[in-house]
Amino acid sequence: MSNPRNALGRGIGALIPNPPTTGARGAIPALDTTPRPAPNGPGELPVASIERNPDQPRRRFDPAQLERLADSIRQHGVLQPVVVRRAGDGYQLVVGERRWRASQVAGLERIPAVIVDVDDRKLLDLALVENVQRHDLNPIELGLAFRTMAEGGATQEQIGKRVGMDRSTVANHIRLLELPRDLQQDIEEGRISAGHAKALLGVDNPERRRHLRDRVIEDGLSVRATEELSRSAAGPRAPRPSAARPAVDPNLQRLTDSLRQRLQTRVRIQGGSERGRIEIEFFGAEDLNRLTGMLLGDG
């Protein structure tokens, strides 16, 4: 990925021609509060006159972080203006919802703001770029934003260029939305990573997927181990046609499948019903302890 920050910076920087100036202690000086034709430099607007953007890609705002920001705002003021557009008799946020929410918590009546002229087509793009710059979006929020842009007619490659990401990265984020809502919430709240979630997508059976998700959280499985277990939990792959391949004993195949499902790992039976060996794979010390506990009747 080449120079993504430069690509992203042009989107937001073009909206604010003059950054706000602060005094020695960081307080916001008195500003002209008269609305002027958009776009314009920073002014102040009543906090109550601003409404959130319903298409804002960021959905989760940590209350503790908002309270810390509110404490900072009480002491220093809002050092960076929010960006809004006119909407009816008031204004709608384009950029800066966290600052706006924290200002409400801090009890501010007015907030520094820049008024811009932005149409609906560009609104999501600008909000998305700003959040990507700040690493404020979790993988599910990114996926939802990318899907909305795709539904608006943008290709995955075009979306990637807008936000400085590869097409495959955009596709992977959208694919996370195929997971059920409770697993999406695991990602949003940081219980599993996007890498773990991508591995879970390889398991079609809901019960097996749930079991593997529980193991990821309880045993702290790595993404690599989750990928290996996902391939095992997905069941055996269709064999490649080969004239030299010996016939598989259906009884041993059923036994292999049962062991894979019971142990939730890769199992191979080599040989025949009279003589052979069983191979059981494990991934890490915790996985070994789990398997030995099951085999010895301890868990």
N, C-alpha and C positions, 0 to 999 in steps of 0.2 A: 504494500500500500504506500503510495508515494505522496508525501506532503498533505495528509488529510486535514491538518489543522488550517493550512492556508485556504483550502477549498471551502472549509466550513466557515472560516472567519469572514469571508466576503459577504455571506448572507446576512449576518446580524450587524456587522460594522457599517454596512451601507444605510442602515435604518437611523443611526444616531450621528448626525453631523457634528455635534458639539458635545463633548463629555461634560458632566457636571463638575463644577469647581467646589472645593471644600475649604473651610477655614483651617486654622492651625490645629484645632482639636477634632477635625473631621466632621463638624456640624454642617448641615445643608444651609446655605444662605437663603435669604428671602428671594423668591423668584416670582416672575410675572405669572399670575394664575389665570389670565384671560386666554381662553382657547383661541388658537390661531389656525389658519389653513394648514392642513397636513401636507408634507412632513414639517416638523419644526423642532427647535431645540428643546432642552428640558424645561418643564414647568411643574406646577403642582396641581393635583386634582384631589377632590374629596375621595377618600377611600371607599365610601359608600356608593359613589357614582360608578364604580368599576365592577363588572361582573366577570366571572371566570369564562374561559373558552371551553365550551362543552367538548370540543375535539382535541383538547390538550392531551398529548400522548402520555404524560406522566399522571399516574392514577394514585400512587401511594406517597403520602407525606408523613414522615415520622414525627409524632407529636413532640418527642424529646428534642429532636433537632430544630423543630419550629420554635420551641421555647427558648433554646439557646440563641437562635437568631433574633428572637424578639428581645432578649436581654441585651444583645449587642445593639439593636436598633434603639432601644431606650437610652443607651449610653452615647451612641455615636450618630444616630440618625440613619436614614437609608442612603447609603453611599453611591448606589447605582440605580438610576431610574428604571421603572418598569416601562414596557412598551405597550401601548394600547391603540385601538382603533375606535372610531365613533360607532355607536350602536344604539339607534333610537335616541332617547333623551340622555343617554349616558355613554359609557365606554365599555369595550370588551378587551380583555387581556390578550396580547399577542405573545409577549415574553415577560417572565418574572412572577409567576404565580406564587412561588415560595416566598418571595419578598413581600408580596401583597398579603398573603395569609399571615405571615409573621407580623406585619404591620398591624393587622387586625388584633392579633394576640397582644401586641404591645400597647394597644389603645390609641394608635395614631388616628387623627381625623383627616390628614392630608398626606399625600405621598408624591415624591418626585416622579414625573411621568413624561414620556415622549409620545406624541400623537402622530400616528402614521396612517397613510392611506393604503390599506392592504385588502385585496379581494379574497373571497373564500378559497379560491384555488391555491393561493400562496400562504394562507394562514397556517395550515398544518405543516407545510414545509419549514416555515420559519420557527415555529414552536419546536419541531423535531430537531432541527439543526442546533438550536440553542441548548437543548437538553443533551444532545450527543456531545457537544463541546464540553459540557460540564460533567459528563459521565453520570447523569442523573437518572437515566432510564434503566430499568431492569430488562432482562431479555424478553419477557412477555409484553411489556409496554412497547418495546421496539417492534416486536412482531405485530402487535395490533396497529401501530402507526404505519408500518410497511404495508400491511394488508389494506388499510384504508387508502393509501396512496395507489396501490395496485388496482383497487376497485375504481379509482378515479381515472384509470387509463394508463398509468405509468408502468413500464416494464421493470422487471427486477434489476436489470442493468442500469436503467435510468435512475431508479431509486438509489442504487449504490453510488452513482456519480454525485447525486445531490448531497449525500451524507458522508462521502469519503470512505465507503466500504466496498468490498468485493461483492459481485453478484451472488456468489455461493453463500456468503455470510447473510445476505438479505434473505435468501431462500431458506436457510436453516432457521432463522428467527421466525419466519412465517410458518414453517412446518411445526414449530413448538405449539402452535395453537391447535394442532390435532389432538393434543393430550387432553384428558378430562380436566374440568375446572379445578378439582382439588389438587392435582399434580401441578397445574399452572401456579396455584397459590404456593406450593412448596418452593417453586423457583422464585416467585416474587418475594418471599420471606426469607430466602437464602438457605433453606434446608437442603436443597440440592442445586447443583450448578447446571448451566445450559448443556455442558458436556454429558453429565449424567442423564439429563432429560433426553438428549438425542439418542443415547443408548437405549433408554426405556422405550423409545418409539419403535425399536426393532422387535418388541414383544407385543404381538397382537392380542394374546389372551389376557383379558383384564385381571384375572386372578393371579396369573404368573407375574404380570407387570406390577401389581400391588405388592406381591411378596418380595420382588426384587427391589422395589422402591423402599420398603421397610428395611431391607438389609443395607441398602446404601446409607440410610440415616442412622440405623442402630450400630452398624459395624464400621462406619466411616470408610466405605469402599472407595477406592480411587476410580477415576473415570475409566482407566484401562481395564481394571478388574470388572467393572460394571459392563463394559463392552463385551468382555469374554463371557460373562454369565448371561448377558442378553442373547448372545448367539446360541448358547446352550438351551436357555429357556424357550427360545423360539422354536425348538424342535429340530429334528434332523433335516438336512437339506436333501432335495431330490437328488438321487445318485446320477452321475453322468453315465450315459450309455457306453458300455464297453463289453466287447465280446469275451474278453478274458476274465471279467469279474465273476467270481464264484457266486452261486446262489446263496442268499441269506436265509438262515433258519428263521422262520417267522416267530417261533417261540422265543428265541434269543433276542430278536428285534423288539418284541413286545416287552421283554424284561429290560432291555437297554432303555427304552422309552420311559418305562415306569421308574427306573433308577434316576434318570435325568430329571424327571418331574419331581420326584421325592427329594433329591439332594440339591436340586437347582444348580447344577454344574455339569460340565461335560463328562460323559461316561462312555467308555468303549469296552466292548466284550470281544476278545479275540480268541479264536479257536472254535470248538464245537461244544455240544452238550456233554461230551465225555471228558474232554480236557481242554483247558484254555486259561485265560486270565482276564481279570477285570481291572481296567484303568480308570481312576477317578482323579480329575484334575482339581487343584486348589490354587488360590491366588492370594498369597500372603498368609502371615501367621494366624490372623483372626479367622480367615476362611478355613485353614487347616484345623484349628480348634473346634470350629463349628461342625465340620464334617466328622471328625473323630468322636465328638460328643454324640452325634446322631448314630454313628455306627456302633459305639460302645453302650448306647442306651442312656447316656448322661444328659441328653438335651434333644 
